[in-house]
Amino acid sequence: MSRLLLAQSGGATAVINASLVGAIEAARSSDQIDAIAGARNGIEGLLAERLVDLGAQSTATLDRLNRTPSATLGTTRQKMTDEMAVRTLEILERYGINLVAFIGGNDTADSAMRLAAAARQTGQPLRVISIPKTIDNDLPSTDHCPGYGSIARFIAQATRSSGIDTAATAQLYPVKLIEVMGRNAGWVAASSALGQVDHSDPPHLIFFPERPVSSTDEFLEEIARTHAERGQVVAVIPETMRDTEGNPLSGNTVVWRDSFGHPYYGGPGPALTSAVQEKLGLRARYDKPGTISRMFELSISEPDLMAARECGAAGVRLLLDGRSEVMVTIERTGNEPFAITTGCVGLETVANRERLLPDEYIGADGRSVTAAFRTYALPLIGGPLEPYGRLDDLPFRP
């Protein structure tokens, strides 16, 4: 008989708990697993032996948890060091745990790989896999990442709602900047276009990390040109917006650096909004949905929820089949209706690597998306959004 440990890592999403539930249910239905533990706050909780019995959770609890956003076990940004790996192996051996599944992104894949390597070196019979999760949608070798479909749905809805607000008040605040998450890849920024009915709908400009401006002045020139053409501007900017030299447009001050070495800067929204007002003389506002965008319950995408749960179950099946040092992948088999199957790839192809938004998904102007991106992304958010109503421009005569 085997004992399984599950843990959640990295940024939480709207559907990460669905992956946890999928894994728990797959484990409970197996006659090869007799205990399921959950580590509070990932590696940190495991090292502190803060473990919870997941196998004893009621069906009602799991049913509610399936649609509950955020990470119910708690998460971590702690990097797995070699010393931590040795200590972790000692704890796992003492609890009789020989199967481990981490639910997380590319940094989590690195931790899983380190733990598996330590087990191989010591000869400890331990199998370790990674279950994908990230709103950034930047994991290589998978069609998409659980968590992306739901934030994409939120950003599409938020952008078009912010857009009609800007249209109604363009004489007061003609410029609106929307700062979105997504780290170094433009997948989340691109999703802002999924609520468009035609080209005149917002966003009017999308500033992809893959298409940086040369300077703040170039950014302002694009805003001014679009305002002159339309009388209003709704522009989406990434939280990591940089110029072509790699300098953050929010300034070079690092506000925090995580244990993986990733620097975090202040958001560009305030600085660029001030620049629009001071240098262009246009009143501007900015919206920053922030972490609420990645776990807003009312924007959970049903295809995203389904894929997340299936990835959790697939991870357990891989472990029971004797696989280790792999990440579950999603393979799309249909769009109408949306359908997937799962596979796996070696952790070395995922750990510390990013999949950027492909060129074929970015419009020729560098500030829009292509039809190919819409074909890819619309099924992930549950299909096209219902269009808003608009008045017909019918003259009223005396």
Secondary structure, DSSP 8 states (H G I E B T S, - for coil): -EEEEEEE-SS--SSHHHHHHHHHHHHHT-TTEEEEEEETTHHHHHHTT-EEESTT--HHHHHHHHT--S-TT--------HHHHHHHHHHHHHHT--EEEEEE-HHHHHHHHHHHHHHHHHT---EEEEEE--TT---TTSS--TTHHHHHHHHHHHHHHHHHHHHHTTTT--EEEEEE--TTSSHHHHHGGGG-SSTTSS-SEE--TTS-BSSHHHHHHHHHHHHHHHS-EEEEEETT-BBTTS-BTT-S-EEEE-TT--EEE--SHHHHHHHIIIII---EEEE--GGGGGS-GGG--HHHHHHHHHHHHHHHHHHHTT--SEEEEEEEEEETTEEEEEEEEEGGGTTT------GGGB-TTSSSB-HHHHHHHGGGGTS---------------
